[in-house]
Amino acid sequence: MACQGSLSPRSRDAERSVAARTGENGEVGDGKIFVIGVEDAVRIRTGEHGPETVRHGVRAMWGH
């Protein structure tokens, strides 16, 4: 789960809570959530940098 833009501390806590609950099935291997800062994003194909590189223009293509 990734979030874009800035969130209030309450929103960040809520997002982490939802991720933790929905990712838990009570089995070994449920995993961990790492919350880290991102310095930059690079679109490899074009060499672009910045937040626009993580936005998809066509949502219908996600998962393909």
C-alpha positions in Angstrom: 0.0 0.0 0.0 1.4 3.3 -1.0 0.2 6.8 -0.2 0.8 9.8 -2.2 0.9 13.4 -1.0 1.0 14.5 2.6 -1.3 13.0 5.2 -2.1 14.2 8.7 -0.6 12.1 11.5 -4.1 10.7 12.2 -4.5 9.7 8.5 -1.1 8.0 8.5 -2.0 6.1 11.6 -5.4 5.0 10.2 -3.7 3.9 6.9 -1.2 1.8 8.9 -3.9 0.3 11.0 -6.0 -0.7 7.9 -2.9 -2.2 6.3 -2.1 -4.2 9.4 -5.6 -5.6 9.8 -6.2 -6.5 6.2 -2.8 -8.1 5.8 -3.3 -10.3 8.9 -4.6 -13.9 8.6 -3.2 -15.3 11.8 -0.6 -17.4 10.0 3.2 -17.4 10.1 4.4 -15.1 7.3 1.7 -12.4 7.8 4.7 -10.1 7.3 5.7 -6.6 8.4 4.9 -3.1 7.4 7.9 -0.8 6.8 7.1 2.9 6.9 9.9 4.9 5.3 10.5 8.2 3.7 11.0 8.4 -0.1 13.6 10.8 -1.4 12.8 10.6 -5.0 11.1 8.5 -7.7 12.5 7.8 -11.1 10.6 6.6 -14.2 13.1 4.3 -15.8 11.7 4.5 -19.3 11.9 8.4 -19.5 14.4 9.3 -16.8 11.8 11.7 -15.2 12.1 12.4 -11.5 9.5 13.4 -8.9 6.0 12.7 -7.8 4.5 12.6 -11.3 6.5 9.4 -12.0 4.3 7.4 -9.6 1.0 8.5 -11.0 -0.6 6.2 -13.6 -2.4 7.9 -16.5 -4.6 4.9 -17.3 -6.0 3.1 -14.2 -7.7 0.4 -16.3 -4.2 -1.0 -17.1 -3.2 -1.6 -13.4 -2.5 -5.2 -12.7 -1.8 -6.1 -16.3 
